[in-house]
Amino acid sequence: MIDLRSDTVTKPSQIMRDVMAKADVGDDVYGEDPTVNELERYAAELLGKEAALFVTSGTQGNQAAILTHTRPGQEAIMDEDAHVFVYEGAAISAFAGVQSRTLPHIRGEISMETLKEAIRADDVHYPETGLIWLENTHNRSGGAVLNQTYLKDVHLLAKQSRIPVHMDGARLFNAAVASNTSVRDIAQYVDSVQFCLSKGLGAPVGSILAGEQTFIEKARKKRKMLGGGLRQAGILAAPGLLALKSNIQRLAEDHDQAKRLAEAINTYTDLSVNHEVETNIIVADTHESKMTAPEWVNAMNEKDVAIIQYKPEALRFTTNLDVSKKDIDAVIEKLKDCSRKADD
Ligand SMILES: *Cc1c(COP(=O)(O)O)cnc(C)c1O
């Protein structure tokens, strides 16, 4: 099976399994796991932040950030397709007691005018605006990279309004590699950032949340409340550290393969990729196809290619570490076959 459902499906390599087996460990709730401590130091340094926290998942990192930045009764501003709004089980309202203010966006960017207007005035009727949320790359926009000028503008507005900014950077390194910018240059515009080790970077488990020292101290307590205080977690941190040391630059290959695949989809099938493919995610529209999205998923499955239905009339293809150039050649042939069959 060539698995293009997500970049979360990659399996740890033999070297990763070796570093897991040999990892130095201790009780991380006591702060005594040397490998976790090394990963947290290394990640903080890479991001240009004072401190970092190893968390079990992107969702846990995002939720720990919300719990740390906000109080119940506040409001968080985000785009209406944000992962935190669509895919995190309303944890933001269930756990943090925070209301989501969802706004229209173009490729993950809310216009500055809309954003300005959304910040609440001091009025007895209104919730307080407690947080501004950014997602980079933007998943539901097909892996869109937020512009540095946009980040700078949001940062300025937030500073003037004394509102913290969190970046859900599940795919932060994809954004950095695609735009030839350092993660440090991206992260400088936000108070806290979360990125996933378990996606394109290829580690089996975990995410990092980074920010100022005092923020991370508080977030560590929130992580414990969320059940994320792990013991000999060095076994999980070791492959994360290896991923950061060896798998960042190769994300460019995933991006190249995604661009090639998207071109083939537009050339050889009646699906249409209507967005610029900047990173590793392709959203293909089925509106004008002879086959529905579920029919495409089944047809490709029968040919040993896994993709997912993403919206009622869209499919998602995600390139990743376990999919080679040859695999993409094969996928392109299979897409052509499916298209021909639909024409018969
Ligand atoms: C995957 C993802 C997350 C959540 O990460 P998990 O590790 O699956 O909990 C958060 N935000 C975005 C944009 C994602 O793509």
PDBQT file of the ligand as one rigid body, heavy atoms in Angstrom, charges set to zero:
ROOT
HETATM    1  C1  LIG A 401      -2.079  17.159  13.095  1.00  0.00    +0.000 C 
HETATM    2  C2  LIG A 401      -2.365  18.541  13.492  1.00  0.00    +0.000 A 
HETATM    3  C3  LIG A 401      -2.534  18.879  14.837  1.00  0.00    +0.000 A 
HETATM    4  C4  LIG A 401      -2.640  17.860  15.940  1.00  0.00    +0.000 C 
HETATM    5  O1  LIG A 401      -1.610  16.990  16.078  1.00  0.00    +0.000 OA
HETATM    6  P1  LIG A 401      -1.864  15.548  16.758  1.00  0.00    +0.000 P 
HETATM    7  O2  LIG A 401      -0.483  15.124  17.072  1.00  0.00    +0.000 OA
HETATM    8  O3  LIG A 401      -2.539  14.731  15.706  1.00  0.00    +0.000 OA
HETATM    9  O4  LIG A 401      -2.713  15.752  17.960  1.00  0.00    +0.000 OA
HETATM   10  C5  LIG A 401      -2.720  20.204  15.154  1.00  0.00    +0.000 A 
HETATM   11  N1  LIG A 401      -2.748  21.142  14.207  1.00  0.00    +0.000 NA
HETATM   12  C6  LIG A 401      -2.605  20.860  12.901  1.00  0.00    +0.000 A 
HETATM   13  C7  LIG A 401      -2.620  21.965  11.899  1.00  0.00    +0.000 C 
HETATM   14  C8  LIG A 401      -2.428  19.551  12.495  1.00  0.00    +0.000 A 
HETATM   15  O5  LIG A 401      -2.295  19.276  11.191  1.00  0.00    +0.000 OA
ENDROOT
TORSDOF 0
